[in-house]
Amino acid sequence: MSCPPSRSALDALKLERLRGLLRTILPHNGFYAEKLARVGDASAIAGLDELGGWPFTSKEELVAAGAEGTPANLTWPVDRYVRYHQTSGTHGRPLPVFDAAADWQWWMECWREILARGDVGPGDRVLVASSFGPYAGFWSGFEGALARGAMAIPGGGLSTRGRLELARSLRATVLVATPSYALHLAEVAAAEKLDPQRLGVRLVIVAGEPGGSLLAVRGRLAELWAAEVLDHAGATEVGPWGVGDLRGQGLDVLEPWFHPEFLSTATGAAAGPGELSELVLTTLGRAGAPVIRYRTGDLVRPQWPTDAETAAGGCAWVRLDGGILGRVDDMLVIRGVNIFPGAIDDIVRGFPEVVEYRVLVRRRDSLDELAVEIEDRLAAPERVAREFLVRLGLRVDVRAVPPGSLPRFEGKARRIVDERRSRS
């Protein structure tokens, strides 16, 4: 996937692909034919800025509009589709997602860029440490490794110890996992007297939850595995839309295949550079199940490269500082302070002696408060509490709990327990 030499060249490429997508899907795609009817001839769009007047698409809308087990936004008859996946259901009811053969090849095109960032190819052995299931992310990573000529090693159906033994015996060079599970694998390896630094893993690709672009989390993973760390972001209903670099400077949106927009959380209007915003994405190559102006719910801070940076050989793709900061529906407001799960993760992971943690949100005397439980080898939670006060300006009740008492996660971690909801 080449990087156009300028923003204008990139926008011209995206506009061409968007027009081609719209010519392909309309009028076959009843969902978008109806949504875009008031736009007129949508495929005649003159510029990407016109998208700002088009309707959004939401996950809730797709779930409500679809028949049982069948997505609403299909372009072709069902018998043309060859792959079934579904969203995790972490935020609402799972959404079924179908892909035609050409759509899956589009997934592979995106994954070629992701894996190229880590120089993954022939000679690499890629262990995908996941139970797979119906979620597209790890399936696409597995088959993306095959497309790059690497050996793909499935970790489904195995225990954590079984996956570690597979990594050891096959001398895996690349590990693909969520940040939480990559940390847990290293924890179990240490308990089994198996040094993860000596396994030969040179690259850890993390996805599925925020963390891969947070300095504390990246540093912890790099140290535990003696490996480089590459962040990736995607969604089953959207595709593999983002990739970081080995320096950990945030996430680049794969703009040749996705058009991003950013809605300011403060005003709802288009966000400026560095402004906290919700990411909105339009797919530019997934004709069988497209999404147009899809509200991802992901909170980000966009930065556009300058003309000087692109003239010096830099990529024109927009970059998200700090990667995904959290989700719109996960943001906590504690005594007037906006707190994102990523900020909590960054603080806690800055203490290498803390193995695992859990966040409790409570209401006491009509005031909300935050409590954090940590498995701490030093049994000194007060130093973590001081860091919360310094970084967030908030007093947080940090308590040490017995080792092994907190839950571990293979997929998306659910470390925040909002006790206010259980009492309402």
C-alpha positions in Angstrom: 0.0 0.0 0.0 1.8 3.1 -1.2 1.7 6.4 0.7 0.8 9.2 -1.7 3.3 12.1 -1.6 0.9 14.7 -0.4 -2.4 15.3 1.3 -4.0 16.4 -2.0 -2.8 13.3 -3.8 -4.1 11.1 -0.9 -7.5 12.9 -1.0 -7.8 12.5 -4.7 -7.1 8.7 -4.4 -9.7 8.4 -1.6 -12.3 10.3 -3.6 -11.8 8.1 -6.6 -12.2 5.0 -4.5 -15.2 6.4 -2.7 -16.9 7.1 -6.0 -16.1 3.6 -7.3 -17.5 2.1 -4.1 -20.7 4.0 -4.4 -21.2 3.2 -8.0 -20.7 -0.5 -7.1 -23.1 -0.7 -4.1 -25.9 1.6 -5.2 -28.7 0.7 -5.8 -28.0 -3.0 -4.9 -27.4 -2.1 -1.2 -30.9 -1.3 0.1 -29.7 0.0 3.4 -27.5 2.7 1.9 -29.7 3.3 -1.1 -32.4 4.4 1.4 -30.0 6.3 3.7 -28.4 8.3 0.9 -31.6 8.9 -1.2 -31.8 12.5 -0.1 -28.2 13.1 -1.2 -29.1 12.6 -4.9 -26.5 10.9 -7.0 -24.1 10.0 -4.2 -21.5 8.6 -6.6 -21.1 12.0 -8.2 -19.7 13.4 -4.9 -17.4 16.3 -5.9 -15.2 16.3 -2.8 -14.7 14.5 0.5 -15.9 17.6 2.4 -19.4 16.9 1.1 -19.6 13.8 3.4 -20.1 16.2 6.3 -23.7 16.6 5.1 -24.4 12.9 4.8 -26.1 10.9 7.6 -24.0 8.9 10.1 -24.2 5.2 10.6 -24.2 3.6 14.0 -23.8 0.1 15.3 -27.2 0.4 17.1 -28.7 1.3 13.7 -27.2 -1.7 12.0 -28.3 -4.1 14.8 -31.8 -2.8 14.7 -32.2 -2.8 10.9 -30.8 -6.3 10.3 -32.8 -9.5 10.3 -31.9 -12.2 12.8 -28.4 -13.4 12.0 -28.2 -11.3 8.8 -26.5 -7.9 8.5 -28.6 -4.9 7.3 -25.8 -3.4 5.1 -25.3 -6.2 2.6 -24.8 -5.3 -1.1 -25.2 -8.8 -2.6 -27.5 -11.8 -2.2 -26.4 -13.8 0.9 -25.1 -16.7 -1.2 -22.3 -14.5 -2.5 -20.8 -14.2 1.0 -18.1 -16.7 2.2 -17.2 -15.5 5.7 -19.2 -14.9 8.9 -18.0 -12.9 11.9 -19.6 -10.9 14.6 -18.7 -8.1 16.9 -17.7 -9.0 20.5 -20.8 -7.5 22.1 -18.6 -5.6 24.6 -20.8 -2.5 24.0 -24.3 -3.8 23.2 -25.7 -6.7 21.3 -23.3 -8.6 18.9 -23.6 -7.5 15.3 -23.3 -10.2 12.6 -20.9 -9.3 9.8 -20.6 -11.1 6.4 -17.7 -10.7 3.9 -17.6 -11.7 0.2 -14.4 -13.2 -1.2 -13.3 -9.8 -2.6 -13.9 -8.2 0.8 -11.6 -10.6 2.5 -8.9 -9.9 -0.1 -9.4 -6.2 0.9 -8.8 -7.2 4.5 -5.5 -8.9 3.4 -4.4 -5.8 1.6 -4.8 -3.8 4.8 -3.0 -6.4 6.8 -0.1 -6.4 4.3 0.6 -2.8 5.4 0.2 -3.7 9.1 2.6 -6.6 8.9 5.1 -4.7 6.7 5.5 -2.2 9.5 7.0 -5.0 11.6 8.9 -6.5 8.6 6.9 -9.7 9.0 7.4 -12.1 6.2 9.0 -15.4 5.1 11.0 -17.0 7.9 8.8 -15.6 10.6 6.6 -17.8 12.8 3.6 -15.9 13.9 1.7 -17.2 17.0 -1.8 -15.9 17.2 -2.6 -16.2 20.9 -6.3 -16.2 20.8 -9.3 -18.5 21.0 -10.4 -17.0 17.7 -14.1 -17.6 17.9 -16.4 -15.6 15.6 -14.4 -12.3 15.9 -12.6 -11.2 12.8 -9.5 -9.6 14.2 -7.4 -12.6 15.0 -8.6 -14.6 12.0 -7.5 -11.7 9.7 -4.2 -11.5 11.5 -3.6 -15.2 11.1 -4.5 -15.2 7.4 -2.6 -11.9 6.9 0.5 -13.7 8.1 0.0 -16.4 5.6 -0.4 -13.9 2.8 2.9 -12.4 3.8 4.6 -15.8 3.5 5.1 -16.3 7.2 4.2 -19.5 9.1 0.9 -18.8 10.9 0.5 -20.7 14.2 -3.1 -20.9 15.7 -3.3 -20.7 19.4 -7.1 -21.5 19.7 -8.2 -24.2 22.0 -5.0 -24.0 24.1 -4.4 -22.9 27.7 -2.0 -20.1 28.4 0.7 -22.7 29.3 -0.1 -24.6 26.1 0.5 -21.5 24.0 3.8 -20.8 25.8 4.9 -24.3 25.0 3.9 -23.8 21.4 6.0 -20.6 21.3 8.9 -22.4 22.8 8.8 -25.5 20.7 8.2 -23.8 17.4 10.4 -20.8 18.2 7.8 -18.2 17.4 9.3 -14.9 16.3 6.0 -12.9 16.3 3.3 -12.8 19.0 -0.2 -11.5 18.2 -2.4 -10.8 21.3 -4.3 -8.2 23.2 -2.0 -6.1 25.4 -3.6 -7.6 28.5 -3.0 -11.1 27.3 0.5 -10.5 26.2 1.3 -9.3 29.7 -0.5 -12.3 31.2 1.5 -14.7 29.0 4.7 -13.2 30.3 3.4 -13.5 33.9 2.6 -17.2 33.5 5.9 -17.8 31.8 7.8 -16.3 34.7 5.7 -18.5 37.1 6.6 -21.6 35.0 10.3 -20.6 35.2 10.2 -20.0 31.4 11.9 -16.7 30.6 9.9 -15.0 27.9 13.0 -13.0 26.9 14.7 -16.2 25.8 11.8 -17.5 23.7 13.0 -15.7 20.6 9.9 -13.5 20.1 11.2 -10.4 18.3 7.9 -8.6 17.7 4.7 -8.3 19.7 1.7 -7.1 17.7 -1.1 -6.0 20.0 -4.8 -5.2 19.2 -8.3 -5.5 20.5 -8.0 -2.8 23.3 -6.1 0.4 24.0 -2.6 0.1 25.3 -0.3 -0.6 22.4 0.3 3.2 21.9 0.7 4.0 25.7 4.3 4.4 26.6 4.0 2.6 29.9 2.3 -0.4 28.4 4.6 -0.5 25.4 7.6 -0.3 27.7 6.4 -3.1 29.9 5.7 -5.4 26.9 9.1 -4.6 25.3 10.9 -5.3 28.5 9.1 -8.5 29.4 9.5 -10.0 25.9 12.7 -8.3 24.9 10.9 -7.5 21.7 9.6 -4.6 19.6 5.9 -3.7 19.9 3.5 -2.8 17.1 0.0 -1.4 17.8 -2.9 -2.2 15.6 -6.6 -1.1 15.6 -9.6 -2.4 13.8 -13.2 -3.4 14.2 -15.1 -6.4 12.8 -17.8 -4.2 11.2 -15.2 -1.7 9.8 -12.0 -3.5 9.1 -8.3 -3.2 10.1 -8.1 0.5 9.9 -5.1 1.5 11.9 -1.4 0.7 12.6 1.4 2.2 14.6 5.1 2.1 14.1 8.0 0.6 16.1 8.7 3.9 17.8 5.2 4.0 19.4 4.2 7.4 18.2 0.5 6.7 17.9 -1.7 5.1 15.2 -1.8 5.9 11.5 -5.2 5.6 9.9 -4.8 3.5 6.7 -6.2 6.3 4.6 -5.9 4.7 1.2 -8.7 2.3 2.3 -10.5 4.4 5.1 -11.6 8.0 5.2 -11.6 9.3 8.7 -13.5 12.2 10.2 -13.3 13.5 13.7 -16.2 14.9 15.8 -15.2 17.2 18.7 -16.5 15.8 22.0 -16.9 19.4 23.1 -18.9 20.8 20.2 -19.9 17.9 17.9 -18.4 19.8 15.0 -15.3 18.8 13.0 -12.4 18.6 15.4 -9.1 20.4 14.9 -5.5 19.1 15.4 -5.0 17.6 18.9 -8.7 18.0 19.9 -10.4 15.2 21.7 -12.8 13.7 19.3 -14.8 10.7 18.2 -13.5 8.8 15.2 -15.8 8.4 12.3 -14.8 6.0 9.4 -15.9 5.3 5.9 -14.6 2.1 4.2 -13.3 2.6 0.7 -12.9 -1.0 -0.5 -15.4 -3.3 1.3 -18.2 -3.4 -1.3 -20.0 -6.4 0.2 -20.6 -4.9 3.6 -19.6 -1.2 3.5 -20.0 1.3 6.3 -20.3 5.0 5.5 -19.7 7.7 8.1 -19.6 5.0 10.8 -19.4 6.4 14.4 -16.8 4.1 16.0 -17.2 5.4 19.5 -13.4 5.5 19.8 -11.9 8.6 21.4 -8.8 10.0 19.7 -6.7 13.1 19.1 -5.9 13.6 15.4 -2.7 15.2 14.0 -2.2 15.9 10.3 1.3 15.9 9.0 2.6 19.2 7.7 3.6 19.8 4.1 7.2 20.0 5.2 6.9 16.5 6.8 5.5 14.9 3.7 7.9 16.8 1.5 10.7 15.2 3.6 9.4 11.7 2.8 6.9 11.4 5.6 3.5 9.8 5.1 0.4 12.0 4.6 -1.9 9.7 6.6 -3.4 11.2 9.7 -1.9 10.1 13.0 -3.8 9.6 16.3 -1.6 10.8 19.2 -1.6 8.1 21.9 -3.6 5.7 19.7 -7.2 5.0 21.0 -7.6 6.9 24.3 -10.9 5.1 25.2 -14.5 5.0 24.2 -17.2 7.6 24.3 -19.3 5.3 26.5 -16.4 4.4 28.7 -15.3 7.9 29.7 -15.7 8.4 33.5 -16.5 11.7 35.1 -15.3 11.7 38.7 -15.9 14.9 40.6 -15.7 16.9 37.5 -12.6 15.2 36.1 -12.8 13.3 32.8 -10.9 10.0 33.1 -10.3 7.6 30.3 -9.4 3.9 30.8 -6.2 4.4 28.8 -5.0 7.1 31.3 -5.6 4.7 34.2 -3.7 1.9 32.3 -0.8 4.2 31.5 -0.4 5.1 35.2 -0.7 1.6 36.6 1.5 0.0 34.0 4.2 2.5 34.9 4.8 0.4 38.0 6.4 -2.9 36.9 5.7 -4.5 40.3 2.0 -4.3 39.7 0.9 -7.5 38.0 -2.8 -6.8 37.5 -5.4 -4.3 38.5 -9.2 -3.6 38.7 -11.0 -0.2 38.8 -14.1 0.2 41.0 -16.4 3.3 40.5 -18.6 4.0 43.5 -20.9 6.6 44.8 -20.6 7.8 48.4 -22.7 10.5 49.9 -23.9 11.6 46.5 -20.2 12.0 45.3 -18.5 9.6 42.8 -15.2 8.1 43.7 -12.6 5.9 42.1 -11.0 2.9 43.8 -8.2 0.8 42.3 -7.3 -2.7 43.4 -3.8 -3.9 42.5 -1.8 -7.1 42.7 1.5 -5.4 43.9 4.7 -7.4 44.5 5.8 -4.5 46.8 2.5 -4.3 48.7 2.9 -0.5 48.6 -0.2 1.0 47.0 0.4 4.4 48.4 3.0 5.2 45.7 0.5 4.4 43.0 -2.1 6.6 44.7 0.4 9.5 44.7 0.9 9.1 40.9 -2.9 9.3 40.4 -3.0 12.5 42.4 -0.1 14.0 40.4 -1.3 12.9 37.0 -5.0 13.2 37.3 -5.3 15.7 40.2 -7.7 13.2 41.9 -7.4 11.3 45.1 -7.9 7.6 44.3 -8.3 4.9 46.9 -5.6 2.3 45.8 -5.5 -1.0 47.7 -3.3 -4.0 47.4 -5.1 -7.4 47.0 -3.7 -10.9 47.2 -1.7 -12.2 44.2 -3.8 -14.0 41.6 -7.1 -12.7 43.0 -8.0 -10.5 40.1 -9.4 -11.8 36.8 -7.2 -12.2 33.7 -8.4 -11.7 30.2 -7.6 -13.3 26.9 -9.8 -11.0 24.8 -10.8 -7.4 25.5 -10.1 -6.7 29.1 -13.0 -5.5 31.3 -11.2 -4.0 34.3 -13.7 -1.3 35.1 -16.6 -2.2 37.5 -19.1 0.5 37.8 -20.9 -0.2 41.1 -23.2 2.8 40.6 -25.1 0.9 37.8 -25.6 -2.2 39.9 -27.2 -0.1 42.6 -29.5 1.9 40.4 
